[in-house]
Amino acid sequence: MAYVAIRPPDEDTGRAPEDAAPAAPSGPRDRRRGIALTALCLLVCAGLGLQSWTALRATGFDLGIFDQAVRAYARFELPRSPIKNVHHEFPPGFSLLGDHFTPALALLAPLYWLWDDPRTLVLAQAALFAAGVPVVRRIARHAFRGAAPDVVRRAADLGGLVYALGWPLLNSSYNGFHEVAFAVPLTLLMLERGLAHRYGATALWAALLCTAKEDMGLVVGAYGLVLAVRAGHRAGRATGAALALAGPLVSAVVIAWFLPAMGGPEGYYWSYGRLGADPGEALAHVLTAPWVLLQVSVTPFVKVGMLAWILGTLALLPLGSPTLLLAVPLLAERVLSDNPNHWPVINHYDAFLWPILLTAALETLAGLHARRARVRRWAVTALALSSAAAVVLGLGLLVRPDSWRPSSDKRPLATAAELIPDGATVEADNTVAPRLTARTDVVIADRTPRGADWVLLRVNDRTFPFASTDEQRERVALLLAHGYTEVFHQDGTVLLHRTDPAADVPGTHRPGPGSTPVREAVPDDVGANLLLR
């Protein structure tokens, strides 16, 4: 088939008849490659997620929280999570919409009518990630529009492969489930429709992206700026200007009004104490001493390593495209943060960046190709570095048989969980909590007794959120001395049943209507290493 050049879009509409078509012929063989890459992404992400479930790596924080929230949606209720609410002392009935703005999660509720199980979320996330493969391939075709058909084909295949095995997607799959499952495909769709000059659809996907998390409006705003500058026609400039204004406005309204209206405590997630005690003080500090931004961004030095890893695994190619501007708000949230959880590259945060980084890398490659630069060397380097990161952070686990089995300290947890009757109230080790969310009223065992009928906890290995195994042993001893009986004890795992409900356990507390939410104390070893799980 002959390659058909695409003529420039109309000045007023920004649309050309050919814009909806691929930039290169799409025949049966091309479609088969696309299907194969999509299936590869689905199998790898689902495999890592199910492996984490099988090996008891998927925990109450955060798979159990999202499972309880989506199950509430499935019952036509507001998303509530006893695991989150009780541990962080939120008042009874607190909705997670007051914690993070994630209404997109409601779209998963019908899946629970088919299979009421936390693994539904694991598989749904894998499917949402896989849905991005054909979109990335279209982005590659748009970026290489005007190149020879074989070049466009290779770019689409390379882009699809790097995306499908992207280490940020593997990390997120390994860690259970998060709202990033929606952010990834919605970001890609917004970017692809913009490149196709379909600005109505661009605005639609941008609006939906804002429902994935409260800070996605900042990404939309940054894309609006890029679009307004890039577009050579009125429709594109107008859409870009609208998104540049609307995106940040949506985030501001959600953070300043909606979250508090849903019960979210003011400043609960403010993690920028080195800049100021609140946004106003931070702004004043930055305006009077702008160099503080650089100081905070590079200390501790692990933040520099994070940036080097994120950009280096794509051979620095994202730096060559203005699309990288979309990543600035997300990166700033992390490098300016005092929360050590934001600094490593083994959590789900990098998956928010992945669509942006890969699109920017493809655009840079296309620009190099147009200038007749040595594109192949850059492309091979990016493929090699990204693949190496994928092996280290995910693919290597899939081929290790021991990674599919719980470790010796975790194995008894699953056995003991089966002894707990349906409908019971439970305080469970964070590691095993998701195994109980579908059939019990479960919260995670923490430093405060909650008066549950059953308590399941390890005593030989530290578990979140305890600071030491001594605390865990003291907790078990306290319960045994005040109305609880040991039902199961194996290899450091203890299952206790409350046989004397009349006995008062010192320190027992459940959050009440006037409860004040508390923030998590981060252990000292978190954030010290980029790759420390």
C-alpha positions in Angstrom: 0.0 0.0 0.0 1.2 3.5 -0.8 1.9 6.0 2.0 -0.5 8.9 1.9 0.7 12.3 3.1 -1.4 14.2 5.5 -2.3 17.8 4.5 -2.3 20.6 7.1 -5.4 21.0 9.2 -8.0 23.7 8.4 -7.2 27.0 10.0 -10.6 27.3 11.7 -11.5 23.8 12.7 -8.0 22.3 13.1 -9.3 19.2 11.4 -8.2 17.4 8.3 -10.0 14.4 6.8 -7.0 12.3 7.2 -6.3 13.1 10.8 -8.5 10.3 12.1 -6.5 7.8 10.1 -3.1 6.3 11.1 0.0 8.1 9.6 1.0 4.8 8.1 -1.0 1.9 6.6 -2.6 -0.4 9.2 -3.0 -3.8 7.7 -3.7 -7.3 9.3 -0.1 -7.8 10.2 0.1 -4.4 11.9 -3.1 -5.2 13.8 -1.8 -8.5 14.9 1.4 -6.9 16.3 -0.8 -4.4 18.2 -2.9 -7.1 19.6 0.2 -9.1 20.6 1.7 -6.0 22.4 -1.6 -5.3 24.2 -1.9 -8.9 25.3 1.8 -8.8 26.5 1.0 -5.7 28.7 -2.1 -7.3 30.1 -0.4 -10.6 30.9 2.7 -9.1 32.5 0.7 -6.5 34.6 -1.9 -9.1 35.6 0.8 -11.6 36.3 2.7 -9.3 38.7 -0.5 -8.2 40.4 -1.7 -11.8 40.9 1.7 -12.9 42.0 1.7 -10.2 44.7 -1.7 -11.5 45.8 -0.5 -15.1 45.9 2.7 -14.2 47.7 0.9 -12.0 50.2 2.6 -8.8 49.0 -0.6 -7.0 48.3 -1.6 -5.3 51.6 -4.4 -3.5 53.3 -2.6 -0.3 52.5 -3.6 0.2 49.7 -5.3 -2.7 48.0 -7.6 -3.3 51.0 -8.6 0.3 51.1 -9.5 0.5 47.4 -11.3 -2.8 47.6 -13.5 -1.6 50.4 -14.1 1.7 48.6 -15.2 0.2 45.3 -17.3 -2.5 47.1 -19.2 0.4 48.7 -19.7 2.0 45.3 -21.1 -1.4 44.1 -23.7 -1.1 46.9 -24.6 2.4 45.7 -22.9 4.0 48.7 -20.2 6.6 49.1 -16.7 5.0 49.0 -15.8 4.2 52.6 -12.9 2.2 53.9 -12.8 1.0 57.6 -9.1 0.2 57.1 -8.3 3.8 56.2 -10.7 5.5 58.5 -9.9 3.6 61.7 -6.2 3.6 61.4 -6.0 7.3 60.6 -8.7 8.2 63.1 -11.2 9.6 60.6 -14.8 9.9 61.9 -17.2 7.0 61.3 -18.7 7.1 57.8 -15.9 9.3 56.4 -15.9 9.1 52.6 -12.7 8.6 50.7 -13.9 11.4 48.4 -12.8 13.7 51.2 -9.3 12.1 51.1 -8.6 12.1 47.4 -10.8 13.1 44.5 -11.2 9.8 42.7 -14.8 9.5 41.4 -13.5 7.5 38.4 -13.2 4.5 40.7 -17.0 4.3 40.6 -16.7 2.9 37.0 -15.3 -0.3 38.5 -18.3 -1.0 40.7 -20.2 -3.1 38.1 -17.2 -5.5 38.1 -18.0 -6.3 41.7 -21.4 -7.5 40.8 -19.7 -10.2 38.7 -16.8 -11.0 41.1 -16.7 -9.6 44.6 -13.0 -10.0 45.3 -10.0 -7.7 45.6 -8.4 -9.4 42.6 -11.0 -7.7 40.5 -9.1 -4.5 40.9 -5.8 -6.2 40.1 -7.2 -7.4 36.8 -9.0 -4.2 36.0 -5.8 -2.2 36.5 -3.9 -4.5 34.2 -6.7 -4.1 31.6 -6.6 -0.3 31.9 -2.8 -0.3 31.5 -3.1 -2.6 28.5 -5.7 -0.3 26.9 -2.9 2.2 26.5 -0.9 0.1 24.1 -3.0 0.9 20.9 -3.1 4.6 22.0 0.7 4.7 22.3 1.0 3.2 18.9 -1.3 5.9 17.5 0.8 8.6 19.2 3.9 7.2 17.6 2.2 7.3 14.2 1.2 10.9 14.8 4.7 11.9 15.9 6.3 10.3 12.9 3.8 11.6 10.4 5.5 12.3 7.2 8.2 9.6 7.6 8.4 6.5 5.4 5.9 3.8 6.2 8.5 1.4 7.5 9.9 4.0 9.9 6.4 4.8 11.2 5.7 1.1 11.7 8.9 0.5 13.6 8.2 3.6 15.8 4.7 2.3 16.6 6.1 -1.2 17.5 8.9 0.2 19.6 6.7 2.6 21.4 4.1 -0.1 22.1 6.8 -2.5 23.4 8.5 0.1 25.7 5.1 1.1 27.0 3.8 -2.4 27.5 6.9 -3.4 29.6 7.4 0.0 31.2 8.9 -0.3 34.7 6.4 2.3 36.1 3.5 0.0 35.1 5.2 -3.0 36.5 5.8 -1.3 39.8 2.2 -0.2 40.1 1.0 -3.7 39.3 3.4 -5.2 41.8 2.0 -2.8 44.5 -1.6 -3.9 44.1 -4.0 -1.2 42.9 -4.2 2.6 42.9 -6.1 5.4 41.1 -3.2 5.7 38.6 -5.0 2.8 36.8 -7.3 5.4 35.3 -4.8 8.3 35.0 -2.5 6.3 32.6 -5.0 5.6 29.8 -6.8 8.9 30.2 -3.6 10.9 29.9 -2.7 8.9 26.8 -6.1 9.5 25.2 -5.9 13.3 25.9 -2.4 13.5 24.3 -3.3 11.3 21.3 -6.5 13.3 20.5 -4.5 16.5 20.7 -2.0 15.2 18.2 -4.9 14.1 16.0 -6.3 17.7 16.1 -9.6 16.3 17.6 -10.0 19.1 20.2 -13.5 18.3 21.4 -12.3 14.8 22.2 -9.1 16.2 23.7 -11.2 18.3 26.1 -13.4 15.4 27.0 -10.5 13.1 27.9 -8.9 16.0 29.8 -12.1 16.4 31.9 -12.2 12.7 32.6 -8.6 12.8 33.6 -9.5 15.3 36.3 -11.7 12.6 38.0 -8.7 10.3 38.5 -7.1 12.4 41.2 -7.2 16.0 42.4 -3.8 17.0 41.0 -4.5 15.8 37.5 -6.0 19.2 36.8 -2.4 20.6 37.0 -1.4 18.1 34.3 -4.3 19.2 32.1 -3.3 22.9 32.6 0.2 22.2 31.6 -1.0 20.4 28.5 -3.2 23.4 27.7 -0.1 25.6 27.6 1.7 23.2 25.4 -1.2 22.9 23.0 -1.8 26.7 22.9 1.8 27.3 21.9 2.1 24.3 19.5 -1.2 24.7 17.6 -1.0 26.5 14.3 -4.7 27.1 14.0 -7.5 28.8 16.0 -9.3 25.7 17.3 -6.1 24.3 18.8 -5.1 27.6 20.4 -8.6 28.1 21.9 -8.7 24.6 23.3 -5.2 24.9 24.8 -6.1 28.2 26.4 -9.3 26.8 27.8 -7.5 23.7 29.3 -4.7 25.9 30.7 -7.3 27.9 32.7 -9.8 25.1 33.5 -7.3 22.4 34.6 -5.7 24.3 37.5 -9.1 25.8 38.4 -10.6 22.4 38.8 -7.7 21.3 41.0 -8.0 24.4 43.1 -11.8 24.0 43.6 -11.5 20.3 44.4 -8.7 20.9 46.9 -10.0 24.1 48.5 -13.7 23.3 48.5 -14.8 19.8 47.5 -12.4 17.8 49.7 -13.2 19.9 52.8 -16.9 19.7 52.0 -16.6 15.9 52.1 -14.9 16.0 55.5 -11.3 16.2 54.4 -9.2 17.9 57.1 -7.5 21.1 55.9 -3.8 20.6 55.2 -3.8 16.9 55.9 -1.6 16.1 53.0 0.6 19.2 53.2 4.1 17.7 53.0 6.1 20.8 52.2 7.2 22.1 55.6 10.6 23.2 54.4 8.8 25.7 52.1 6.2 26.8 54.7 3.5 25.7 57.1 0.8 26.2 54.5 0.4 27.1 50.8 0.3 30.8 51.6 3.4 30.8 53.7 5.2 28.6 51.1 4.3 31.0 48.3 5.6 34.0 50.3 8.8 32.1 51.1 9.4 31.1 47.5 8.8 34.7 46.2 11.3 36.2 48.7 13.8 33.4 48.4 13.3 31.5 45.2 16.5 29.5 45.6 14.8 27.5 48.3 13.1 25.5 45.6 16.5 24.2 44.3 17.7 23.6 47.8 14.7 21.5 48.7 14.7 19.7 45.4 18.2 18.3 45.7 18.2 17.4 49.4 18.4 14.6 50.3 20.4 13.5 47.3 18.1 10.6 46.7 15.8 13.1 44.9 18.4 13.7 42.3 18.8 10.0 41.8 15.1 9.7 41.3 15.1 12.3 38.5 18.1 10.7 37.0 16.5 7.3 37.0 13.1 8.6 35.6 14.7 10.4 32.7 17.7 8.2 32.2 15.7 5.0 31.6 14.5 6.7 28.4 18.0 7.9 27.5 17.0 11.5 28.4 14.8 11.7 25.3 11.8 13.3 27.1 14.0 16.4 27.6 13.7 17.1 23.9 9.9 17.7 23.8 7.7 20.4 25.3 5.3 17.6 26.4 7.7 17.0 29.3 6.1 20.2 30.8 3.1 18.0 31.8 5.4 16.1 34.2 6.6 19.2 36.0 3.7 19.5 38.5 3.9 15.8 39.3 7.7 15.8 39.7 7.5 19.1 41.8 5.1 17.4 44.2 7.7 14.8 44.9 11.0 16.6 44.9 9.7 19.4 47.1 7.9 16.9 49.4 9.1 16.1 53.0 7.5 12.7 52.7 10.1 10.1 52.1 7.5 7.8 50.4 7.6 10.2 47.4 11.3 9.7 46.6 12.0 6.1 45.7 11.1 4.7 42.2 9.4 1.5 43.5 6.0 2.9 44.2 3.1 3.7 41.9 3.8 7.4 41.5 6.0 7.0 38.4 3.1 5.4 36.5 1.4 8.9 36.5 4.5 10.1 34.6 4.8 7.2 32.2 2.4 8.4 29.4 4.0 11.8 29.5 7.6 10.6 29.4 7.0 8.1 26.6 5.0 10.6 24.4 7.8 13.1 24.9 10.4 10.5 24.0 8.6 9.6 20.8 8.2 13.2 19.8 11.9 13.8 20.4 12.8 10.8 18.3 10.6 12.0 15.5 12.2 15.4 15.6 15.7 13.8 15.4 14.5 11.7 12.5 13.2 14.8 10.7 16.7 16.4 11.0 18.2 13.2 9.7 20.0 12.5 13.0 21.1 9.1 14.2 17.8 8.0 15.6 18.5 4.3 15.7 21.2 4.8 18.3 19.0 6.8 20.6 16.1 4.4 20.1 18.2 1.3 20.9 19.7 3.0 24.0 16.2 3.9 25.3 15.0 0.4 24.6 18.0 -1.1 26.4 17.8 1.1 29.4 14.0 0.8 29.8 14.2 -3.0 29.4 16.9 -3.3 32.0 14.8 -1.3 34.4 11.8 -3.5 33.7 13.8 -6.6 34.4 15.1 -5.2 37.7 11.7 -3.9 38.9 9.3 -6.5 37.7 10.0 -9.0 34.9 12.7 -10.7 36.9 10.1 -11.5 39.6 7.8 -13.3 37.1 10.3 -16.0 36.3 11.4 -16.7 39.9 9.3 -19.6 41.3 9.9 -18.4 44.9 8.3 -15.1 44.1 5.0 -16.8 43.5 5.0 -18.2 47.1 4.5 -16.4 50.4 7.6 -16.2 52.5 7.9 -18.4 55.5 6.8 -15.7 57.9 3.7 -14.8 55.8 2.5 -18.3 55.0 0.7 -19.0 58.3 -1.2 -15.7 57.9 -3.3 -17.2 55.1 -3.9 -20.4 57.1 -5.0 -18.5 60.2 -7.3 -16.1 58.1 -9.3 -19.1 57.0 -10.2 -19.8 60.6 -12.0 -16.5 61.0 -15.7 -16.7 60.5 -17.6 -14.6 58.0 -19.1 -11.4 59.3 -16.6 -11.2 62.2 -14.9 -8.0 63.3 -11.2 -8.3 62.8 -7.9 -6.5 63.4 -5.6 -8.1 60.9 -1.9 -7.9 60.0 -1.7 -5.4 57.2 -0.2 -8.1 55.0 -3.3 -10.4 55.1 -6.0 -7.7 55.4 -7.1 -7.9 51.7 -7.9 -11.6 52.2 -10.6 -10.6 54.7 -12.2 -7.5 53.2 -14.8 -9.4 51.1 -16.3 -11.4 54.1 -15.4 -9.6 57.4 -15.4 -6.2 58.9 -11.7 -5.8 58.9 -9.3 -3.0 59.9 -5.5 -3.3 60.2 -3.9 -4.1 63.5 -2.0 -1.0 64.7 -0.7 0.4 68.0 -4.2 1.0 69.3 -6.5 -1.9 70.3 -9.9 -1.6 68.5 -11.9 -4.2 70.4 -12.4 -6.6 67.5 -13.6 -10.2 68.0 -10.5 -11.5 66.3 -6.9 -10.3 66.1 -4.4 -11.8 63.6 -0.8 -10.6 63.9 2.8 -11.6 63.4 5.2 -11.2 66.3 8.5 -12.2 64.8 8.6 -9.9 61.8 7.8 -6.2 61.8 4.6 -5.3 60.0 3.2 -1.9 59.1 2.5 0.3 61.0 4.3 -1.0 64.1 7.8 0.4 64.8 9.2 -2.9 66.1 8.4 -6.5 66.7 8.6 -5.7 70.5 5.5 -3.5 70.0 3.7 -6.4 68.3 4.5 -8.9 71.1 3.4 -6.4 73.7 0.1 -5.9 71.9 -0.5 -9.7 71.9 0.4 -10.0 75.6 -2.0 -7.2 76.4 -4.8 -8.8 74.7 -4.1 -12.2 76.2 -4.2 -10.6 79.6 -7.6 -9.0 79.0 -10.2 -11.4 77.6 -8.6 -12.9 74.5 -7.6 -16.5 73.9 -5.0 -17.8 71.6 -6.6 -20.0 68.8 -3.6 -20.4 66.5 0.1 -19.9 66.8 2.6 -21.0 64.1 6.0 -19.6 63.1 5.4 -16.3 64.7 1.8 -15.8 63.6 -0.8 -15.5 66.3 -4.6 -15.6 66.0 -6.6 -14.4 69.0 -10.3 -14.7 69.7 -12.1 -12.5 72.2 -13.7 -14.9 74.6 -14.5 -12.5 77.4 -16.2 -9.4 75.9 -16.8 -8.0 79.3 -13.0 -7.6 79.9 -11.8 -4.1 79.2 -8.6 -3.8 77.2 -6.5 -0.8 78.3 -6.2 1.8 75.5 -9.0 0.5 73.4 -10.3 3.2 71.1 -12.5 3.5 68.0 -12.8 6.9 66.2 -15.9 8.8 67.0 -17.8 11.7 65.4 -15.4 14.3 66.8 -12.3 12.3 66.0 -9.2 14.2 64.7 -7.4 12.5 61.8 -3.8 11.7 62.3 -1.0 11.4 59.8 1.3 8.4 59.4 4.7 8.4 61.0 7.1 7.3 58.3 9.8 4.8 59.4 13.4 6.0 59.2 14.4 3.5 56.5 11.8 4.7 54.0 13.2 6.9 51.2 16.8 6.2 51.9 17.2 4.0 48.8 15.7 4.4 45.3 15.0 0.7 44.9 14.4 -0.4 48.5 11.1 -2.3 48.8 
